[in-house]
Amino acid sequence: MRAVIQKVTHAQVDVLENDSRDTSGKIGHGFMVLLGVTHEDTEADARYIADKTANLRIFEDEAGKLNFSLKDVGGSVLLVSQFTLYADARNGRRPSFSHAAPADQADALYRLTADLLRGHGLQVETGKFQTHMQVSLCNDGPVTLLLDSQKLF
């Protein structure tokens, strides 16, 4: 499982369906998280990503050091499914998405990750799985991190 985590002052995801645009999720300060799921991912991967995300210390303390977690500052999470995080663009000009998990597996693990984050006491907003979405955000810092549950060492 891969997660791109961006510290944000605010973020929003709009869903585009049937010629309409509706806001699916919107947060103030916190994390914008793009989440990709691959074939080998399990509940353990979702738990790793959720625990790491909830406890990452990338918010400044009074001395300007990155010592506070999302939980410490009362931040929120905007979680958006992003199968393209498993794109392979090494050959040719059109990326392959064969490493992305099938939709049913990806959706289940995406929902589980959201629930696990909520279990940490966090407010979690989401996009809508398998729809066209538009994401807007203000990256704060900027601080952007990549987590990969398969690359633990």
C-alpha beads as a LAMMPS data file, in Angstrom:
LAMMPS data file: protein, C-alpha beads

153 atoms
152 bonds

1 atom types
1 bond types

-500.0 500.0 xlo xhi
-500.0 500.0 ylo yhi
-500.0 500.0 zlo zhi

Masses

1 110.0

Atoms # bond

1 1 1 0.000 0.000 0.000
2 1 1 1.282 3.439 -0.879
3 1 1 0.261 6.746 0.592
4 1 1 1.285 10.219 -0.481
5 1 1 0.768 12.437 2.545
6 1 1 0.681 16.195 2.191
7 1 1 0.420 18.508 5.183
8 1 1 -2.261 21.033 4.210
9 1 1 -3.946 24.158 5.496
10 1 1 -7.097 22.970 3.717
11 1 1 -8.149 20.418 1.101
12 1 1 -11.264 19.447 -0.795
13 1 1 -12.320 16.712 -3.188
14 1 1 -15.184 17.165 -5.647
15 1 1 -16.848 14.273 -7.435
16 1 1 -17.896 14.717 -11.061
17 1 1 -20.828 12.476 -12.029
18 1 1 -23.731 12.818 -14.424
19 1 1 -22.827 16.368 -15.421
20 1 1 -22.810 17.517 -11.802
21 1 1 -20.070 18.441 -9.363
22 1 1 -20.507 17.711 -5.656
23 1 1 -18.079 18.131 -2.779
24 1 1 -17.397 14.710 -1.308
25 1 1 -14.926 15.714 1.392
26 1 1 -13.459 18.905 2.786
27 1 1 -11.026 19.558 5.654
28 1 1 -9.150 22.388 7.299
29 1 1 -5.595 21.803 8.524
30 1 1 -4.392 18.240 8.432
31 1 1 -3.338 15.698 5.841
32 1 1 -4.339 15.170 2.247
33 1 1 -3.685 11.446 1.719
34 1 1 -3.657 9.792 -1.701
35 1 1 -3.884 6.025 -1.143
36 1 1 -2.916 3.297 -3.622
37 1 1 -3.544 -0.413 -3.107
38 1 1 -1.730 -3.289 -4.803
39 1 1 -2.552 -7.010 -5.166
40 1 1 -0.504 -8.170 -2.181
41 1 1 -1.968 -5.689 0.317
42 1 1 -3.857 -6.948 3.358
43 1 1 -5.381 -5.590 6.545
44 1 1 -1.853 -5.432 7.998
45 1 1 -0.850 -2.931 5.285
46 1 1 -3.923 -0.794 6.003
47 1 1 -3.126 -0.882 9.716
48 1 1 0.506 0.158 9.053
49 1 1 -0.537 3.100 6.861
50 1 1 -3.248 4.264 9.285
51 1 1 -1.024 4.000 12.367
52 1 1 1.909 5.711 10.682
53 1 1 -0.316 8.482 9.275
54 1 1 -2.026 9.187 12.595
55 1 1 1.263 9.370 14.479
56 1 1 3.637 11.094 12.022
57 1 1 5.230 14.020 13.811
58 1 1 5.369 16.642 11.070
59 1 1 3.641 19.595 12.724
60 1 1 5.761 22.314 14.334
61 1 1 6.021 22.825 18.062
62 1 1 6.581 26.250 19.619
63 1 1 10.297 26.018 18.739
64 1 1 9.564 25.278 15.076
65 1 1 10.615 21.612 15.339
66 1 1 8.489 18.912 13.691
67 1 1 7.361 17.307 16.950
68 1 1 3.549 17.142 16.813
69 1 1 1.365 14.522 15.170
70 1 1 -1.982 14.965 13.493
71 1 1 -3.594 13.713 16.699
72 1 1 -1.666 16.266 18.771
73 1 1 -2.865 19.236 16.712
74 1 1 -6.461 18.084 16.164
75 1 1 -6.008 17.855 12.411
76 1 1 -8.205 16.019 9.919
77 1 1 -7.578 13.649 7.019
78 1 1 -8.890 13.846 3.472
79 1 1 -8.385 10.316 2.106
80 1 1 -8.636 9.785 -1.656
81 1 1 -8.180 6.492 -3.480
82 1 1 -5.432 6.753 -6.104
83 1 1 -4.793 3.603 -8.159
84 1 1 -2.276 5.485 -10.306
85 1 1 0.239 5.326 -7.441
86 1 1 0.939 1.822 -8.765
87 1 1 1.478 2.938 -12.355
88 1 1 4.511 1.548 -14.146
89 1 1 5.734 4.060 -16.703
90 1 1 9.163 2.569 -17.357
91 1 1 8.297 1.247 -20.818
92 1 1 6.548 3.043 -23.636
93 1 1 4.459 6.150 -23.186
94 1 1 1.293 4.727 -21.701
95 1 1 1.611 3.613 -18.064
96 1 1 0.574 0.131 -17.041
97 1 1 -1.693 -0.208 -14.028
98 1 1 -1.349 -3.976 -13.671
99 1 1 0.146 -3.611 -10.183
100 1 1 -2.967 -1.852 -8.866
101 1 1 -5.358 -4.087 -6.921
102 1 1 -8.713 -5.081 -8.410
103 1 1 -11.488 -2.626 -7.544
104 1 1 -13.225 -4.782 -4.922
105 1 1 -10.003 -5.443 -3.004
106 1 1 -8.837 -1.831 -3.294
107 1 1 -12.173 -0.407 -2.158
108 1 1 -12.330 -2.720 0.871
109 1 1 -8.811 -1.780 1.992
110 1 1 -9.436 1.910 1.284
111 1 1 -12.552 1.827 3.489
112 1 1 -10.689 -0.119 6.158
113 1 1 -7.910 2.473 6.193
114 1 1 -10.477 5.247 6.657
115 1 1 -12.071 3.324 9.543
116 1 1 -8.687 2.671 11.168
117 1 1 -7.842 6.382 10.969
118 1 1 -11.197 7.175 12.593
119 1 1 -10.278 4.649 15.273
120 1 1 -7.384 6.951 16.154
121 1 1 -9.942 9.656 16.915
122 1 1 -9.368 11.539 13.681
123 1 1 -11.982 13.232 11.525
124 1 1 -11.722 11.550 8.109
125 1 1 -13.333 12.793 4.925
126 1 1 -13.148 10.769 1.711
127 1 1 -13.506 10.919 -2.001
128 1 1 -15.811 8.552 -3.870
129 1 1 -14.235 5.331 -5.084
130 1 1 -14.075 4.786 -8.881
131 1 1 -15.318 8.225 -9.884
132 1 1 -13.721 11.182 -11.575
133 1 1 -12.591 13.549 -8.838
134 1 1 -10.968 16.947 -8.631
135 1 1 -8.766 17.609 -5.624
136 1 1 -7.728 21.046 -4.444
137 1 1 -5.387 21.759 -1.565
138 1 1 -2.914 24.160 -0.076
139 1 1 0.270 22.250 0.769
140 1 1 1.666 23.631 4.025
141 1 1 5.435 23.872 4.288
142 1 1 5.410 22.310 1.760
143 1 1 5.625 18.945 3.505
144 1 1 4.991 15.836 1.393
145 1 1 5.895 12.268 2.383
146 1 1 5.601 8.902 0.685
147 1 1 4.750 5.821 2.751
148 1 1 5.006 2.317 1.309
149 1 1 3.916 -0.585 3.504
150 1 1 5.954 -3.016 1.387
151 1 1 9.223 -1.101 1.873
152 1 1 9.631 -1.341 5.612
153 1 1 13.438 -1.620 5.490

Bonds

1 1 1 2
2 1 2 3
3 1 3 4
4 1 4 5
5 1 5 6
6 1 6 7
7 1 7 8
8 1 8 9
9 1 9 10
10 1 10 11
11 1 11 12
12 1 12 13
13 1 13 14
14 1 14 15
15 1 15 16
16 1 16 17
17 1 17 18
18 1 18 19
19 1 19 20
20 1 20 21
21 1 21 22
22 1 22 23
23 1 23 24
24 1 24 25
25 1 25 26
26 1 26 27
27 1 27 28
28 1 28 29
29 1 29 30
30 1 30 31
31 1 31 32
32 1 32 33
33 1 33 34
34 1 34 35
35 1 35 36
36 1 36 37
37 1 37 38
38 1 38 39
39 1 39 40
40 1 40 41
41 1 41 42
42 1 42 43
43 1 43 44
44 1 44 45
45 1 45 46
46 1 46 47
47 1 47 48
48 1 48 49
49 1 49 50
50 1 50 51
51 1 51 52
52 1 52 53
53 1 53 54
54 1 54 55
55 1 55 56
56 1 56 57
57 1 57 58
58 1 58 59
59 1 59 60
60 1 60 61
61 1 61 62
62 1 62 63
63 1 63 64
64 1 64 65
65 1 65 66
66 1 66 67
67 1 67 68
68 1 68 69
69 1 69 70
70 1 70 71
71 1 71 72
72 1 72 73
73 1 73 74
74 1 74 75
75 1 75 76
76 1 76 77
77 1 77 78
78 1 78 79
79 1 79 80
80 1 80 81
81 1 81 82
82 1 82 83
83 1 83 84
84 1 84 85
85 1 85 86
86 1 86 87
87 1 87 88
88 1 88 89
89 1 89 90
90 1 90 91
91 1 91 92
92 1 92 93
93 1 93 94
94 1 94 95
95 1 95 96
96 1 96 97
97 1 97 98
98 1 98 99
99 1 99 100
100 1 100 101
101 1 101 102
102 1 102 103
103 1 103 104
104 1 104 105
105 1 105 106
106 1 106 107
107 1 107 108
108 1 108 109
109 1 109 110
110 1 110 111
111 1 111 112
112 1 112 113
113 1 113 114
114 1 114 115
115 1 115 116
116 1 116 117
117 1 117 118
118 1 118 119
119 1 119 120
120 1 120 121
121 1 121 122
122 1 122 123
123 1 123 124
124 1 124 125
125 1 125 126
126 1 126 127
127 1 127 128
128 1 128 129
129 1 129 130
130 1 130 131
131 1 131 132
132 1 132 133
133 1 133 134
134 1 134 135
135 1 135 136
136 1 136 137
137 1 137 138
138 1 138 139
139 1 139 140
140 1 140 141
141 1 141 142
142 1 142 143
143 1 143 144
144 1 144 145
145 1 145 146
146 1 146 147
147 1 147 148
148 1 148 149
149 1 149 150
150 1 150 151
151 1 151 152
152 1 152 153
